[in-house]
Amino acid sequence: MAPEFQNIDQWLNSQPLKLQELRGKVVLVDFWTYTCINCLNHLPHVKEWNEKYKDKGLVVVGVHTPEFAYEKSTKNVQDAINRLQIKHAVAQDNHYATWKAFNNQYWPAVYLIDKQGKIVYSHFGEGSYGTTEKKIQALLAEQPLASPSTGG
């Protein structure tokens, strides 16, 4: 199962999100920071997936985990979100709590979480955009498992 978002300092572009409450949706968690060139090269794809699939059940959450002290400033992160025209939710993970919960080690890092809340795909660094998008499409096409209470 995917770990819950931990000890988030600030939610930007969104109310606080809980993975538990996003069951039934596909969630893309993107670990990034606004001064990482690889993250900036990768960002257009994340933004495109958000635009393309947000109405089809995809929730994109950018987990901004700072590499440098000045990246901990909410104002700096908000300025970057505005400048980069990011529309998806951004969780400020200044204490690396969510980073550690995911056992993440990379910027950028993408984790796809299925409708049941399991991490079913990850990719680290740039590239594999076609493979990642195909996995998003496949996960969105999956029928959620029927729960016993619905007589499924």
N, C-alpha and C positions, 0 to 999 in steps of 0.2 A: 504494500500500500504506500501511496505517496505520503510523506510527512506533511503535517499542517504548517502553514506559514507561521514562523516563530518570531516573537519580540520585534515586530515591525515598528520602526520609529514613526513613520508617516506613510499614509496612503495618498497617492496623487492620482488625479483623473478618476477616482473611484471611492466608494465607501469601502471600509475594511471588508476583505473577502476571506471566506473560510472554505477550504477545499471540501469539507464535509457538506457544505451547503451547495456546492457546485456539482454534486453527483447527478448523473444524467446528461452532463455536458462533457465535452472534450476540453481539457485545459492544456495550454502551452505555457510553460514556465521558462522564461528567458532570463538567465543571469547575465548582467551587463553592467557597464559603468561608462559614463559619458565621455571620458577621455581615452578610452581604449579604441585604437584604430580598427582592430578586427571587429569589435562590437559595432562600430559605426558603419563598416562595410556590410555587416550582416543585417543591420537594422531595417533597411528597405524591404527585405524579404519578410521580416516579422510584421512590419506595418502592413504589407500587402496581404499576408495571411489573415490578419485581423480584419481588414476591410472586406476581403473576399468571403470569409467564413463566419463572421460574428453573428450574422442572422441565421446561420445554419447550425448553431450549437457550439461554436468554438469560443472559449474565453482565453484571451491572451493576458498574461501577467508578467510584466517586466520586473524582475527583482534586481534593484539597483544596489549592488554591493560595492562600496568604494575601495579603490586601491590606495588612494592618497587622502590625507586628512581634509583637504579642501573639498573633496567630493562628498563629504558628510553633510555639507550645508544644504538644507532643504531648498533655500533660495537658488543655489547653484543648480541643483537637480531640476527644479521647476523651470528655471531659465533654459536649461538644455532641452527639456520636454517641449517647451514652446518653440525654441529655435529649430528643433528636429521634427516638429509637428507630430509628436507622438500622441495618439488618441486612446490607446489601451491603458489599462490599470498599471500603475507603477508602485511597487512596494519598496520603501527605503529600508534596507537591511544593514544599517550602519554597524551593528554588533556581530554580523556574520552568523546570526542564529539560524536563519533559514538556509543559508549557504552550508552550514555544518549539518543541519538536519538532512539535507539532500546529499551529504558527503561530496559536495561539489568542489572542484579544484581549478576550474577554468572560466575565463571570459573569452568569448561568449560561450554559453552552454544552454542547450535547449533540452527540456524534458517534456514529453507528451504523456498526459495522464488520461486514461480511458474513462468511459462513463461510470465505471464501477469504482474509480478512485485509485487505480493501479498505474504506476509508471511502466509504460510499455515500450518506450523508445527514448533514446537520448543521443545527442550529437554534440561534440565539443569542437570549438573553433569555427572557422568559416567553411563554406562548402556544403555539399550534399543537400542543396536546396530542393532539387527535384524529388529526391528520396523522402525528405522530410514532408514535403507537400503531399506526396502520394500517401504517406502514413496518416496525415491529418484527414485526407479524404476517406481513407479506409475506416478510420475510427469514427468519423461522423456518420458513415453509412451503417455501422453496426447498430443492431437493435439493442436497447438496454435489456438486461436480463429481467425477466418477470419476477416480481417479488412474491413470496409465498402468500402474502395477504391478499393479492389480487387474484388468487386462484390460478396464476400463471402456468 
